[in-house]
């Protein structure tokens, strides 16, 4: 057990009442771990869309400028009010990551992790050292590179959460948008392994080919002139009545519900002015499109749209089921849940406006990995 604090460099994001986002790397102290805590020497942490929300807070990347050890971005008009709860507070960034346990609390379980590589999800992982409680950690197989373990939580558990939610709510197949992402590719592999029919919606022809190369049976391109027809046919073939939408804005959620209704039209039963009796569900779990969500009521009355987040899902399924899902991630880390990155960035490079312009695009195939110990 260590009784000494450990110095660290940690990235902080502060929204000012002057309408700016200020990013800095601060010198901090990580206190001695409690009985059921460990301290990680953080080697790798991904930049997920959920991290960008905390990091950039909606700031305009085109206005980013670096000087005197800080990077500043202007917030769009009206955005300061939306960030009122964090004004003036330096916020830690980085939901998850992986590294070596360099200090451990006094419990037997904590001491057993000394020197081990673990993944963790305590937040604040864009730092050279970070404390985490044992229930925030996932022990990965010996010899695992921390970079391979960096994305053990957000994407893998979100993908598993989709299939789990599908089953719990009585659906038998599902739809996923922005499906060529790292998460989407994991979901393709999960559904193939688990015998689940999956309809993938992508935005470019090249992404269709990418997912087909992974074995996906149903891939439709929302930029195609035949998108609606192809989507309805895929829904008829699979019977999918639940969708997880990463885009959020625009008309895509509405279009999916309309296509589900059209797919149900030939499924038997007489005409009803209220539409089919089959319940159709769309969950919005991301915000790639920040425009308003537009609904055209053309899908009867048996439908719902809601938000879906990983943390409430894990609370709903309980500790035992959550542990089972996490163990599956550890067991299939190099297969089903393998992640790839377009670039690696040091903490200082995260603050570089030139790099920021790239990682903030959230483009398929452009995922970045933060390596706090250096590039």
Order of alpha helices (4+ residues) and beta strands (2+ residues): beta-beta-beta-alpha-beta-beta-alpha-beta-beta-alpha-beta-beta-beta-alpha-alpha-beta-alpha-beta-alpha-beta-alpha-beta-beta-alpha-beta-beta-beta-alpha-beta-alpha-alpha-beta
